[in-house]
Amino acid sequence: MTQPYRHPFAVAPMIDWTDRHCRFFHRQLTSRALLYTEMVVADAILHGDVPKLLGFDAAEHPVAIQLGGSDPDKLAKAARIAEGFGYDEVNLNVGCPSDRVQSGAFGACLMREPALVGECLAAIAGAVSVPVTVKCRIGVDEQDPEPALDDLADAAVAAGVSGIWVHARKAWLQGLSPKENRDIPPLDYGRVHRLKQRLPGVFVGLNGGLGTIEEAARQIGAADGVMMGRGAYQAPGQLAEVDAL
């Protein structure tokens, strides 16, 4: 790892939730938490209203953009544009299980294609100077989480990522809604802990089921950082405790 990356606490990217207004509010409560955008599809950046999609207040720093896509060239171009807007990090979504995202051949279904994920991450890393990270699941459907996560992580490390954020659940691509995929597949924090033990020199962050700062703090040590989603949105006042972690 050539780029230092240290973020003990992050607020997860959440579609329809972590827009610029939510992030600005969260920043009033914590100066240190890494904040994420909603997932932004690379094609939207290349063909849409870029200032509306990417604009944010300087008070939000540190703030990362999460990209969705599976075309390395498009992702590289979108990442370069995002870096120009001042984002502190570019993250690739390999965890969203929604049908709409799957129809675009990105998100959690990319867990089945670690080589392609590596190509995408390498293209992004070659296009920007800020840290590049990936957010993934421990596997999808019938995949064995041991080789599935290892293969994805190895591809990401080979591509030059600065960090790997892992939602400690499988995603089921058929039969469960995105909401159900946040609750029904069982949590497996141990799988993320084992990844960290296997990759001691790589930042590995843990996400999933962390509803309180106390629950999150218990995971720091077994992982390099923690990422809170709904707990931060539904009970934002607790973010005032983050800077003491």
Summary of the structure (lengths in Angstrom):
residues: 245
radius of gyration: 16.2
end to end distance: 24.2
largest distance: 43.2
contacts: 861
relative contact order: 0.15
helix: 46%
strand: 21%
